[in-house]
Amino acid sequence: MILLFTSDHCAWCDIVKGMIKNESEDFEDPESIHEINVDSHSQIAEAYGILVVPTLVSRGHMLSGVPCQEDLRSFILRSIAARTVDREESRAQNVLRSARQRRASRLTDDVHRHALEQIEISGTTESR
């Protein structure tokens, strides 16, 4: 996710929005870009340490002012790559979680089976 911080009085913000739109068309899976107006959402801007508009923020990286096309492309690609890595890590975590659950389930089944065997064994010994 990319955050684009803008304001109502920012003439350069529309230029950057156009540049982002042009760059995003080149990607099959365009990054979601969320515009945040610093005039309306000053607390969010403050939390991100935004001092200049336009500013792009993604995963700890910032790009302020009007970037050249190459810098903007690099910023978007870095954001997409990080998102892809996050997805792969999430998938790996889900696979590991599933494996742990299956193992725990098997262990639980083994414990239950063993307990039933013990009950059956003690039941047959008591009946003698």
HUQUICOR-V529320 format. One record per residue. N is the residue number from 1. PHI is phi as a letter, one per 30 degrees, with the letter a starting at -180 (* if undefined). PSI is psi in whole degrees, -180 to 180 (NA if undefined). Layout:
# HUQUICOR-V529320
N;PHI;PSI + N;PHI;PSI
This chain:
# HUQUICOR-V529320
1;*;136 + 2;c;133 + 3;c;131 + 4;c;111 + 5;d;126 + 6;b;179 + 7;b;165 + 8;d;-32 + 9;c;13 + 10;c;109 + 11;d;-32 + 12;d;-20 + 13;d;-40 + 14;d;-35 + 15;d;-46 + 16;d;-40 + 17;e;-43 + 18;d;-41 + 19;d;-42 + 20;d;-43 + 21;d;-45 + 22;d;-44 + 23;d;-40 + 24;d;-28 + 25;d;-23 + 26;d;-13 + 27;c;138 + 28;d;-36 + 29;c;77 + 30;d;139 + 31;d;140 + 32;d;129 + 33;c;127 + 34;c;123 + 35;d;133 + 36;b;118 + 37;d;117 + 38;d;-22 + 39;d;-37 + 40;d;-28 + 41;b;61 + 42;d;-30 + 43;d;-39 + 44;d;-45 + 45;e;-42 + 46;d;-41 + 47;d;-33 + 48;c;-3 + 49;i;35 + 50;d;122 + 51;c;-20 + 52;b;141 + 53;b;144 + 54;d;149 + 55;b;133 + 56;c;139 + 57;b;133 + 58;a;120 + 59;h;47 + 60;i;-3 + 61;c;145 + 62;b;145 + 63;b;111 + 64;c;152 + 65;i;-162 + 66;c;109 + 67;d;160 + 68;d;162 + 69;e;-39 + 70;d;-41 + 71;d;-40 + 72;d;-45 + 73;d;-45 + 74;d;-43 + 75;d;-47 + 76;d;-44 + 77;d;-41 + 78;d;-40 + 79;d;-43 + 80;d;-43 + 81;d;-43 + 82;d;-39 + 83;d;-40 + 84;d;-43 + 85;d;-43 + 86;e;-42 + 87;d;-45 + 88;d;-42 + 89;d;-39 + 90;d;-43 + 91;d;-45 + 92;d;-42 + 93;d;-39 + 94;d;-40 + 95;d;-46 + 96;d;-42 + 97;d;-44 + 98;d;-43 + 99;d;-42 + 100;d;-41 + 101;d;-42 + 102;d;-43 + 103;d;-44 + 104;d;-39 + 105;d;-43 + 106;d;-42 + 107;d;-42 + 108;d;-43 + 109;d;-42 + 110;d;-42 + 111;d;-44 + 112;d;-44 + 113;d;-43 + 114;d;-42 + 115;d;-42 + 116;d;-41 + 117;d;-41 + 118;d;-39 + 119;d;-43 + 120;d;-42 + 121;d;-47 + 122;d;-30 + 123;d;-39 + 124;d;-32 + 125;d;-36 + 126;d;-33 + 127;d;-12 + 128;d;NA
